[in-house]
Amino acid sequence: MATARITLVASLCLIAGCQTIGRKSPDVESQELADPGLSSQTPHDRPFEYLPTTTGTPSTYVQPVSHIQPAQPVVVPEPLDAVGPDSPAALTLQQLEEMAITANPVLAKAQAFVDAARGKWVQVGLPPNTALGYSGQQIGSHGQAEQNGVYLQQEFVRGGKLRLNRAIVDQKIAQAEQILATQQQRVLTDVRLGFYDVLIAQRRTE
């Protein structure tokens, strides 16, 4: 009977000890329920829990001051000179027109056509030139059959042809002068429009 009691007490103590060893704290149980795979991870595998110690020197991550490039200075553009009453005298409209008339290549070409037409007018109104020359035949006959002579030749134009020629050239001169005047008017118009555009812009800026 005594032996049965001792065996029963020993069994109860053994069962109670096993329950105490297998029981875990509520915090550990809740942590394992929240993250079942956390218990199987090593400290290196757990995120946000293990931070390795940096073994490098500070110079490896921070650049020395001697290697830092200095900042480039900001270049500020110089202000433009203001155009005002104290500026040098500006060109007048008349001066600009004279410069345009003198330097425009189209006007120079038109003026050349006018000059050529006027020269032709003089040429077609003049009578043919007189021709004076020497004529000789059989000069190598040793004075036996030589024929030497001087001749004077003049062509006479009749029927008022010279006057008619000049009348024709007069029309060509008028046409060339009309083209020249048209080109001059175009150039002057462009100069005047540009002049007043600039003048209005200056008045607006004042």
Buried (B, 14 or more C-beta within 10 A) or exposed (E): EEEEEEEEEEEEEEEEEEEEEEEEEEEEEEBEEEEEEEEEEEEEEEEEEEEEEEEEEEEEEEEEEEEEEEEEEEEEEEEEEEEEEEEEEEEEEEEBBEEBBEEBEEBEEBBEBBEEBBEBBEEBBEEEEEEEEEEEEEEEEEEEEEEEEEEEEEEEEEEEEBEEBBEEBEEBBEEBBEBBEEBBEEBBEEBBEEBEEEEEEEEEEE
